């Protein structure tokens, strides 16, 4: 029983640290995914705008 009393605080602190790090890494992963989606959407919008501007105007005359 003495071993449990000695090791329990370290185990509890280790578990708290593990849950905190897991939460941080999951938040970072979610943020990276959201950033990638936003960047892909912005690139898609930019390509669509370029296509609309360039349709029928490739030779410089109307």
NUKE-913090 format. One record per residue (C-alpha): residue in one letter; residue number from 0; x, y, z. Coordinates in pm, whole numbers, plus 50000, padded with zeros to 5 digits. Layout:
<atoms>
+-----+-----+-------+-------+-------+
: res :   n :    px :    py :    pz :
+-----+-----+-------+-------+-------+
:   A : NUM :     X :     Y :     Z :
...
+-----+-----+-------+-------+-------+
</atoms>
This chain:
<atoms>
+-----+-----+-------+-------+-------+
: res :   n :    px :    py :    pz :
+-----+-----+-------+-------+-------+
:   X :   0 : 50000 : 50000 : 50000 :
:   X :   1 : 50293 : 50233 : 50062 :
:   X :   2 : 50397 : 50202 : 49698 :
:   X :   3 : 50056 : 50313 : 49578 :
:   X :   4 : 50065 : 50619 : 49804 :
:   X :   5 : 50408 : 50709 : 49671 :
:   X :   6 : 50335 : 50648 : 49302 :
:   X :   7 : 49975 : 50773 : 49281 :
:   X :   8 : 50054 : 51148 : 49273 :
:   X :   9 : 50304 : 51100 : 48990 :
:   X :  10 : 50058 : 50887 : 48794 :
:   X :  11 : 49779 : 51142 : 48839 :
:   X :  12 : 50002 : 51432 : 48731 :
:   X :  13 : 50119 : 51225 : 48434 :
:   X :  14 : 49760 : 51157 : 48329 :
:   X :  15 : 49667 : 51524 : 48361 :
:   X :  16 : 49969 : 51616 : 48148 :
:   X :  17 : 49875 : 51353 : 47889 :
:   X :  18 : 49516 : 51480 : 47863 :
:   X :  19 : 49635 : 51841 : 47835 :
:   X :  20 : 49882 : 51757 : 47558 :
:   X :  21 : 49622 : 51548 : 47376 :
:   X :  22 : 49382 : 51842 : 47389 :
:   X :  23 : 49646 : 52083 : 47259 :
:   X :  24 : 49744 : 51854 : 46971 :
:   X :  25 : 49381 : 51795 : 46874 :
:   X :  26 : 49315 : 52169 : 46874 :
:   X :  27 : 49624 : 52225 : 46660 :
:   X :  28 : 49514 : 51956 : 46415 :
:   X :  29 : 49167 : 52110 : 46389 :
:   X :  30 : 49317 : 52455 : 46334 :
:   X :  31 : 49544 : 52323 : 46057 :
:   X :  32 : 49251 : 52153 : 45886 :
:   X :  33 : 49042 : 52470 : 45903 :
:   X :  34 : 49332 : 52676 : 45766 :
:   X :  35 : 49380 : 52429 : 45479 :
:   X :  36 : 49009 : 52444 : 45394 :
:   X :  37 : 49009 : 52824 : 45401 :
:   X :  38 : 49320 : 52840 : 45184 :
:   X :  39 : 49177 : 52592 : 44932 :
:   X :  40 : 48854 : 52790 : 44918 :
:   X :  41 : 49044 : 53115 : 44864 :
:   X :  42 : 49251 : 52957 : 44585 :
:   X :  43 : 48934 : 52822 : 44425 :
:   X :  44 : 48770 : 53163 : 44441 :
:   X :  45 : 49078 : 53328 : 44292 :
:   X :  46 : 49087 : 53075 : 44006 :
:   X :  47 : 48717 : 53126 : 43941 :
:   X :  48 : 48761 : 53503 : 43928 :
:   X :  49 : 49058 : 53469 : 43690 :
:   X :  50 : 48855 : 53241 : 43465 :
:   X :  51 : 48566 : 53488 : 43455 :
:   X :  52 : 48798 : 53780 : 43372 :
:   X :  53 : 48984 : 53588 : 43102 :
:   X :  54 : 48687 : 53430 : 42921 :
:   X :  55 : 48666 : 53577 : 42573 :
:   X :  56 : 48946 : 53822 : 42635 :
:   X :  57 : 49246 : 53603 : 42561 :
:   X :  58 : 49344 : 53795 : 42247 :
:   X :  59 : 49305 : 54139 : 42404 :
:   X :  60 : 49011 : 54244 : 42183 :
:   X :  61 : 48636 : 54248 : 42245 :
+-----+-----+-------+-------+-------+
</atoms>
